[in-house]
Amino acid sequence: MKMVQAIIRPAKIEDVKKALDDAGYTSLTSIEVKGRGRQKGITQTWRGEEYKVDMLPKVKLEVVVPSDKEDEVVEIIKKNAFTGGIGDGKIFVLPVDKVVRIRTGEIDGKAL
């Protein structure tokens, strides 16, 4: 099993969520986070004064899938989170050793 984590723009969460849902991946977790990438934030102007915003709002999505589905999920996220601009985000894929459904005690694939 794999955990696909994606850090994306908040404006793209609904597009990504719908695309994952349409493909049959209904279970996911989203967390509002702040972060910065290579650009180290942005400079904005307010009332003629420049100021730096170095921690930008993002959404972190987590989806646990069977190992043979990770590439499909990555492609869905990549396609639907894309704007072409700096700050579109990153996708990380991590191994998952074990999953346990608390309510039933089911383990691994049955718990997904």
C-alpha positions as CSV (number, residue, x, y, z in Angstrom):
1,M,0.0,0.0,0.0
2,K,1.1,3.6,-0.6
3,M,0.1,6.9,0.8
4,V,0.0,9.7,-1.8
5,Q,0.4,13.1,-0.2
6,A,-0.1,16.2,-2.3
7,I,0.4,19.8,-1.3
8,I,-1.8,21.9,-3.6
9,R,-3.4,25.3,-4.0
10,P,-6.6,25.7,-2.0
11,A,-8.5,26.8,-5.1
12,K,-7.8,23.4,-6.7
13,I,-9.1,21.2,-3.9
14,E,-12.6,20.8,-5.3
15,D,-11.3,19.9,-8.8
16,V,-8.9,17.2,-7.4
17,K,-11.5,15.9,-5.0
18,K,-14.1,15.5,-7.7
19,A,-11.6,13.8,-10.1
20,L,-10.5,11.3,-7.4
21,D,-14.2,10.6,-6.5
22,D,-15.1,10.1,-10.2
23,A,-12.2,7.6,-10.4
24,G,-13.4,5.7,-7.4
25,Y,-11.0,7.1,-4.8
26,T,-13.5,8.5,-2.3
27,S,-11.5,8.1,0.9
28,L,-9.1,11.0,1.5
29,T,-8.0,13.4,4.2
30,S,-7.4,17.1,3.6
31,I,-5.5,19.5,6.0
32,E,-5.2,23.2,5.7
33,V,-1.5,24.0,5.9
34,K,0.9,26.9,5.2
35,G,4.3,26.5,3.5
36,R,6.7,27.8,1.0
37,G,8.7,26.3,-1.8
38,R,11.7,27.3,-3.9
39,Q,10.3,30.9,-4.4
40,K,10.4,31.4,-0.6
41,G,7.0,33.2,-0.6
42,I,5.8,36.2,-2.5
43,T,6.1,40.0,-2.3
44,Q,2.8,42.0,-2.3
45,T,2.0,45.7,-2.1
46,W,-0.6,47.1,0.1
47,R,-1.3,50.9,0.3
48,G,2.0,51.5,-1.5
49,E,4.1,49.5,1.0
50,E,5.7,46.2,-0.1
51,Y,5.7,43.3,2.3
52,K,6.7,39.7,2.0
53,V,4.4,36.7,2.6
54,D,6.7,33.7,3.0
55,M,4.2,31.1,4.3
56,L,1.4,30.7,1.7
57,P,-1.8,28.8,2.4
58,K,-2.0,25.3,0.8
59,V,-4.0,22.2,1.2
60,K,-2.4,18.8,2.0
61,L,-4.3,15.8,0.7
62,E,-3.6,12.3,1.8
63,V,-4.9,9.2,0.0
64,V,-3.9,5.6,0.9
65,V,-4.2,3.2,-2.1
66,P,-3.0,-0.3,-3.1
67,S,0.5,-0.1,-4.5
68,D,-0.6,-0.8,-8.1
69,K,-2.9,2.3,-8.0
70,E,-0.4,4.9,-6.9
71,D,0.5,6.0,-10.5
72,E,-3.1,6.5,-11.4
73,V,-3.8,8.6,-8.3
74,V,-0.6,10.7,-8.9
75,E,-1.7,11.4,-12.4
76,I,-5.2,12.4,-11.4
77,I,-3.9,14.8,-8.8
78,K,-1.2,16.2,-11.1
79,K,-3.7,16.8,-13.9
80,N,-6.4,18.4,-11.7
81,A,-4.1,20.5,-9.5
82,F,-2.1,22.0,-12.4
83,T,-2.4,25.7,-13.2
84,G,1.1,26.2,-14.8
85,G,2.1,28.8,-12.3
86,I,4.8,28.7,-9.6
87,G,3.3,27.2,-6.5
88,D,1.2,24.5,-8.0
89,G,2.6,22.1,-5.3
90,K,4.2,18.8,-4.8
91,I,3.2,15.1,-4.6
92,F,4.9,12.6,-2.3
93,V,4.5,8.8,-2.3
94,L,5.2,6.9,0.9
95,P,5.0,3.3,1.8
96,V,2.3,2.2,4.2
97,D,3.1,-0.8,6.3
98,K,-0.2,-1.5,7.9
99,V,-3.8,-0.1,8.0
100,V,-6.4,-1.1,10.6
101,R,-10.0,-0.1,10.5
102,I,-10.9,0.8,14.1
103,R,-14.6,-0.1,14.0
104,T,-14.2,-3.6,12.5
105,G,-10.6,-4.5,13.1
106,E,-10.1,-5.2,9.4
107,I,-6.5,-5.0,8.3
108,D,-4.6,-3.7,5.2
109,G,-6.5,-3.9,1.9
110,K,-9.8,-4.8,3.5
111,A,-9.5,-1.7,5.8
112,L,-9.2,0.7,2.8
